Amino acid sequence: MTVLVAGATGDLGRRVVGELLRRDTLVRVLTRPGSGTAQGIYGREDRVEVHEVAYTDRAGLASALSGVETVISTISGARPVIVDAQRALLAAAVEAGVARFIPSDYSADYRRITPGSNRNFELRRELAAELDAAPIRVTSVLNGAFADMLTGQAPMISFKRHRVLFWSSPDQILDFTTKDDVARVVALVALDEDAPRVVEIAGDRVTARSIARTMTDLTRTPFSLQWAGTTGILAAMSRIGRHLSKDKDQAFPAWQGMQYFVSMFNGEAELHHVNNDRYGPHEWTRVRDVLEAHLTETTDDH
């Protein structure tokens, strides 16, 4: 099988290509002209072809997709990427006769969120309507939030102050999956001709309360819960931040991070049909594993 990966030089894209190469798969990498990054990464891989094509070049895209069974999109960004670039990729895939398309979702469940509450989720929902209308089979992978974010981008755990923040309820279920586990499932979905419209996975399902207990166990220092307000207050703050923002096309501004926490802590983005066993037994990386590795790494650094 030949699989094309768009965004293969990015963090998740590189992991997906690695998982595909562990299987009997030929991989085409789609990259913008002139960067040279993809060639530097994959130039020595016998089963990888690098195609430099602009997303505005429909004929070039269709040519790059000729003979491809499945397209995997891992590109990341705001509207110019999630909607515009993927729309062009979808049109070229249909023109080239590609059988299946995996869009760049890799998120919590954006289908039930309140309109206006989460820009990035709404961009995915907008594209999903076009995907559903297109003459091509589509599978979205929903995985909650990336567990890796708990030790960096997502300021939910205050490691120095020994606090775990929450909004509204400390017992709201939160879905987390590591990028490695997501990449594995995406590769398996690409090779699964019977994959459904949506595959839901969650490497771990935790709460703010359980995270506080885990941090207490790992550090032998009490971590307490800290109420940061209601999700309604956080939503209002995100609206103000968005209104004052100068860069409307930035993928992950601070106000967007607030919107993610709103969607997660009000329960709208919670996964309800998780099927971790679809592709057989697997040892999923838990939130505890991620936090323990981070604590070990930071201790070694000091």
N, C-alpha and C positions, 0 to 999 in steps of 0.2 A: 504494500500500500504506500502511496505517496501522499504525504501530509505537508501542507504549507503553513508556516507559522509567521504571522505578522507581529512585529514587536519583539523579535527574537534576541535583540541585543539588550533588552531590559532585564530587570531582576527576575520577574516571573517567567518571561519568555525564555531565558537561558535555561531555567530549571525544566521547563516543558520540553525543550529540545533535548536536554539530557535524558529525560525519561523516555522520549520517543526513540532515542538511539539505543536504549537498553532493550528495545524490542525490534522485531524484524521490520523496520520502517525506513523508507527513503524520505528525507526531509528537505523541503525547499524553504529558504529563509528570504522573507521579503523585507527590503530595507530601502530607505530613501537614497537617491543618487548622491554620490560624492562623499559620503561619510567615511567609508573604509572600515568602520568598526566591525561590521559583520564579517568581512573578509579576514580581518585580523583574528577574530574569535573562531571562525569555522573553516578557514581556508585549508586546513590540513585534514579535515574530516571527509573521508571517502564517500559517505552517504548523505552529505549535505551539499546542496546547490545554493549559491547566493544569487538572488535576483535584485538588482537595483532598479526600482521603479517608483515614480511619484504617484501619489494617490489621485492626482488630477489627470493622470495618463490612463484613460480607460482601456485603450487598445493594448498598452503595455502591461496593464494589470491582467487583462484577459489572457494575454500570451504567457505571462508568468504562471497563471493558474491552469493552463492547458494540461490535461492528464492528471490533475490533482483530484483525489477522492474527497479529502476533507480539508477545510480551511479552519485554522485556529487563530483567533485574534487575541493578542495579549497587549495591544496598544493601550496606553493610558493617557488621560488628559481630560479636558472639559469638552464643550460642544464641538469645536473644530476637529477633535479626535474621535470622541465616543459616538457622535452622530454623523458628522460630515465624512470623515475618513472611512468609518465602517460602512456607511451607506455606499460609498464608491466601491469598497471591497466586496460588498454584497452584490452590487450590480454586475461587477466583473465576474464574480463566482457563478452567477446565474448564466451569464453569457457564455462562460467557458464550460458549462455543463457539470460543474462541481456538485457532488451528491449531498454534501453535508457542510454545515457552518456552525462553528462554536464562537459566539460573540464574547467580547471582553466584559463579562459581568463580574464573576468572582467576588461576590458581595453578599450581604444579607438579603433578605427577601424584599425587594423593592416594589413588589406588585401591590402591596396593601397600604403603602404609606399615604398620608394625607397630602393632597396637592399643595405645593408650595413649601413643604416642610424639609425637603432634602434635594438640592439641585442635582447632585451626581446620580442619585437613584432615579430621579425623574428623567434624566437624559437616557438612562438605560431602558426605562419603561417606554419612552418615546420611540427608541430604536426597535424595541421588541414588537411594537405594533407593525412596523414595516417588515420585520423578519417573519412574523406570522403570516403576512400576506404574500410573501415571496414564494416562488415555486422551487423551494429547496428545503431539505430537512434541517431543522435547527435544534441544538441542545445547549441550554444554558447551565452552567455550573454555579450553584449558590452555596457559599461556604461560611456565611457569617462574616466576621471581621478576621483579618490576618492576625494570628496569635503573636506574631513577631512584633506587632505594634505596641503590645503591652509594655515592652521594655524601651520604647523610644517615642514614636510619634503620638501615641495616645496617653495623655497625662492623667491617667486614672489612678496609677499607683505612685504615691510620693515616697520614694525609697528612703530619702534622708529624714523625712518627718514621721515616717512610720504610720502613714495614713493610706486608706483606700477610699477614693471618692465615689459617691453615687448620687444619682438624681432620682427623686421621688421614692423609689423602693430599693433597698439593698438585696431584695430577694427576686428581682426580675432575672429571668434566665437570659444569659448572654452566650451567643455561639461564636466560637473561635476555632480557626484551623490554620496550621502553619503553611507557608508558601510551598514547602517541599511536599506536603501531603496534597495540597491543591494541584500542584504540577503532576503528581502521579495520577490523580483521578482524571485530570484533563487529557492526559495521554491515553488512558484506558477508554475514556469516552470517545476519543477520536478514532479508535480502532473498533468500537462497538457499533455495529450496524443497526442494532436494535435499541440504541439509547433513546430514552424518552425526551420530551420537550424540555424537562427540567430535571437535573440531578442535584439533590440536596445532600450535603455532607457537613459534619461538624466534628472536628478532631476532639473537641471538648465542649461541654455545656456547663457553665459555671454561673455564679452570682457574685456580686461585690462582697457579700458576706463570706462566701467560700474562699474567695481570693485572699481576704484578710486572714482567714484561718491558715491558708497555705503559706502566706508570707510569715506568719508567726511561727509555724512549724519549721520553715526553712532557715530562718534567721535566729530563732530562739529569742526573739525580741517581740513584744506585743505590738501588733499592727491593729489599729482601731479604725472603725468606719467613720467617715466624715460626710455628713449630708451637705451637698453643694447646691441645694435648691430643688425646685420641681422641674420637670421637663418643660413645663409651660414657660417658666422664667428663662430657662436656657434657650428655648426657641425664640423668645423675644430678643435675647442678647444676640443670637445669630442673625436675626433680621436686621438689627442695628449695624452689626459688623459688616453684613453684606452691603447695606446701603452706603456705608462709608468707604467700602473697598474701592481701590483705584484700578486694580487688575481683575477684570471680570472673567478672564479666560484662564486664570491660575487654577490648577487642578485641585490643590488641597490647601486653600487659605485657612486661617484659624476659624473663621465662621463656618466653613464646611465641616471641620472637625466637630464643632458644636452640634451641627445638624445630624452627624452620625450618632452622637451620644443620645440625642433626642429620639431618633428612630429606634435605637437599641433599648433605651431605658423605658420608653412608653410601650414597648412590646409590639409595635407595628411591624418591625423588621425581623421578628423572631421566626426561625425556621420551624415548620410544622410537619414536614414529611421527610425527615432525615433518613437516609438509607445508606449507612456506612458499610453494609455487607454486600452491596450490589456486585462488587468485584472480588469477593472472597475475603478471607481473614486478613487483617492487616493491623500492625501495632501502631496505632495513631499516636502522634506526639501530643501530650496533654499540656494544659496551661502550666501545671506544676513543673513539667520538664523544661519548658521555655524559661520560666522564672529561675529555676535552679541553675540552668546553664548560664543565664545572665549574671546571677550572683557569683558564681564561680569565676566567670571571666573578669568581672569587676574587681574581685578580690585578688586575682592573679595580677591584674594591671597595677594594683597598689603595692 
